[in-house]
Every structure is written in C-alpha cells, then in structure tokens.
C-alpha cells in the first residue's frame, strides 16, 4: 500500500501539478488550482482546504459563466478536502461518469495474448490510416467519435502522440491513441474503442499491448488509463493496478440555440 501511495504522489507531481504540454492543451496555474484551457475549461488539480474550497469553487464558477464556457472539475478520490464533491454539487456541478486511474509497470510487460486470426495492429503514419481510425470511432462511439478524434489530424507527425488501428483481415475494427509526454515517467492510453460486431475477440487487448510496447521502447516506466467501468476489468486482467477513483463534475456552459 505504501508503494501505491508513493506512486500516486509521483503521478500527481508529474501529471497534475506540473502537467506536460505534449497533449496539445494549454495549462495555467491559478492560485491553488491548475487549469486546462480549451473550448471549455477543466480543473485538473487543486490544493484546497475545507476553508478555502467554497470560495475557490465559487470563483471558478463565476469565471466560467462570465466567459460563457463549460467548466469541468476533475476530482480524484484522494483529493482534499473530502467534502469537495459536495461543495461542487451545491454549486450546480453535475457528476459525470466515474472512472478509475489504473497503471501498469512496463517492466512487467510480456508477449501479447493470441487474438483473432488475421488481427494486426498498425501505427497510423498518414491520412489513409487516419481515415480508418475515424471510421472505427464513428462505429464505436457514434457521432462524437470522429469529432473527438478530428483534432488529432494535425498531430500525425507529433512524436509525443501516436495513434494505432487494429485490422481484422484488412478491415479496421479498433483504434486507440498513445500520449508520450517528454520528461515524464507516465505514458497515457486514450480513446480505445472497437466496432460493436468485433468486440470480445481480443482487439482491445492487442491495442493495449501494442501501445504499451511502444511506450516501453520510448523509455517510459508506466502506462496509465482513465478507465471506465466497461474497460477497467479487462485492464486489470492484463495486469493494470487501480490507483484511485476519478469523478468529473461538470458545470454546463450556455445552451446552444436550436
């Protein structure tokens, strides 16, 4: 348990208190908070107390309202104060789907498990494979899939971000990306999805292995995933260890006119 606590503290130092800029996002320190800037804002880290939390939440809420932005506040289970979720709820924030931060030590990486016959995993290296990834996202996640992945198009040559596609007899069936922040111990697996009729046959596991192997070759010690409950059991069977829970709290922005 002590080792897990120390590992979580290291993750906080490297990825939340001093977040890497490799993901294409912009980060800023705002007093006791670390804010990620994009079309909406996300509080990814806070150093608050029971006394300071209510005022900080109120100030961020008013700021988001004045800017006309959606605001998300990511609360990790070990964050303080313990009543922070209750403070956010009272301020009008709505809970998002809970996730679990899981981690794998790449020193323990072994060979991939056998999957579908004819299954291959390729790293995206151009527009054609990228379009394959978009088609998979559309089938796996619906209309929001391509929209979320489209911003990756400009990063196809970015060495800190790699995209992978799994093919079954030449058909793209699964995709996922890998973030490789320079100067950090933790690589990140994101956006894993498989088309519905090809699930439960090992494509997701093969993608996890391919990205983990790529991260190990690049010199990383760990890979992490913000895992939903649908993927957490699969990842734990592959050797990932749960570190802490993650709960996003969202304050909606102004409604979009119909």
Residue pairs with C-beta under 8 A, 6 or more apart in sequence:
4 241
4 243
7 103
7 222
7 243
8 78
8 243
8 244
10 185
11 101
11 103
11 186
11 224
11 243
12 45
14 20
14 184
14 185
14 186
15 181
15 184
15 186
15 224
16 34
16 44
16 45
17 34
17 45
19 25
19 27
19 34
19 36
19 44
19 45
20 181
20 182
20 183
20 184
21 27
22 158
22 160
22 161
22 179
22 180
22 181
22 182
23 160
23 161
23 179
23 181
24 151
24 155
24 158
24 161
25 36
25 37
25 38
26 36
26 37
26 38
27 34
27 35
27 36
27 37
27 44
28 34
28 35
28 37
29 35
31 56
32 46
32 47
32 48
32 52
32 56
33 43
33 45
33 46
33 47
33 56
33 60
34 43
34 44
34 45
34 46
35 41
35 42
35 43
35 44
36 42
36 43
36 44
39 69
39 70
40 69
40 70
40 71
40 72
40 253
41 64
41 67
41 69
41 70
41 71
41 72
42 71
42 72
42 73
42 74
43 60
43 71
43 72
43 73
43 74
44 74
46 53
46 56
46 73
46 79
46 84
48 56
48 80
48 81
48 84
49 80
49 81
50 81
50 83
53 81
53 83
53 84
53 87
54 87
57 73
57 84
57 87
57 88
57 91
58 91
60 71
60 73
61 71
61 91
61 92
61 251
63 71
64 70
64 71
64 251
64 253
68 253
68 254
69 253
70 250
70 251
70 252
70 253
71 93
71 250
71 251
71 253
72 96
72 248
72 249
72 250
72 251
73 88
73 93
73 248
73 249
73 250
73 251
74 246
74 247
74 248
74 249
75 84
75 85
75 88
75 246
75 247
75 248
75 249
76 101
76 244
76 245
76 246
77 244
77 245
77 246
77 247
78 244
85 95
85 247
85 249
88 249
89 95
89 249
91 251
92 251
93 249
93 250
93 251
94 249
94 250
94 251
94 252
95 247
95 248
95 249
95 250
96 247
96 248
96 249
96 250
97 228
97 248
98 229
98 245
98 246
98 247
99 226
99 227
99 228
99 245
99 246
99 247
99 248
100 226
100 227
100 229
100 232
100 242
100 243
100 244
100 245
100 246
101 224
101 225
101 226
101 227
101 242
101 243
101 244
101 245
101 246
102 224
102 225
102 227
102 232
102 235
102 236
102 240
102 241
102 242
102 243
103 186
103 222
103 223
103 224
103 225
103 240
103 241
103 243
104 212
104 222
104 223
104 224
104 235
104 238
104 239
104 240
104 241
105 221
105 222
106 212
106 215
106 216
106 220
106 221
106 222
106 223
107 221
108 239
109 209
109 212
109 213
109 216
112 205
112 206
112 209
112 210
113 202
113 205
113 206
113 209
114 202
115 201
115 202
115 203
115 205
115 206
116 168
116 198
116 201
116 202
116 203
118 168
118 169
119 166
119 167
119 168
119 201
119 202
119 203
119 206
120 166
120 167
121 164
121 165
121 166
121 167
121 206
121 207
121 209
121 210
122 129
122 164
122 165
122 166
122 167
123 162
123 163
123 164
123 210
123 214
124 130
124 132
124 133
124 156
124 162
124 163
124 164
124 165
125 156
126 156
127 156
129 163
129 165
130 152
130 153
130 156
130 163
132 165
132 167
132 172
132 175
133 149
133 163
133 165
133 172
133 175
134 145
134 146
134 149
134 150
135 172
136 145
136 165
136 172
136 173
136 174
136 175
136 193
136 194
136 195
137 145
137 146
137 148
137 149
137 175
137 191
137 193
138 145
138 146
139 145
139 195
139 196
140 174
140 175
140 193
140 194
140 195
140 196
141 148
141 193
145 193
148 191
149 175
149 191
152 161
152 163
152 177
155 161
156 163
159 180
160 179
160 180
160 181
160 182
161 177
161 178
161 179
161 180
162 177
162 178
162 180
162 211
162 214
163 175
163 176
163 177
163 178
164 175
164 176
164 177
164 178
164 207
164 210
164 211
164 214
165 172
165 174
165 175
166 172
166 173
166 174
166 175
166 194
166 203
166 206
166 207
166 210
167 173
168 198
168 201
168 203
173 194
173 195
173 198
173 203
174 192
174 193
174 194
174 195
174 198
174 203
174 204
174 206
174 207
175 191
175 192
175 193
175 207
176 189
176 190
176 191
176 192
176 193
176 204
176 207
176 208
176 211
177 189
177 190
177 191
177 211
178 187
178 188
178 189
178 190
178 211
178 214
178 215
179 187
179 188
179 190
180 187
180 215
180 218
180 220
181 187
181 188
184 220
185 220
185 221
185 222
186 220
186 221
186 222
186 223
186 224
187 211
187 215
187 218
187 220
187 222
187 223
187 224
188 223
188 224
188 225
189 208
189 211
189 212
189 223
189 224
189 225
190 225
190 226
192 204
192 207
192 208
192 225
192 231
194 203
194 204
204 231
204 234
205 234
205 238
208 235
208 238
209 238
211 223
212 223
215 223
224 243
225 231
225 235
225 240
226 246
227 235
227 240
232 242
236 242
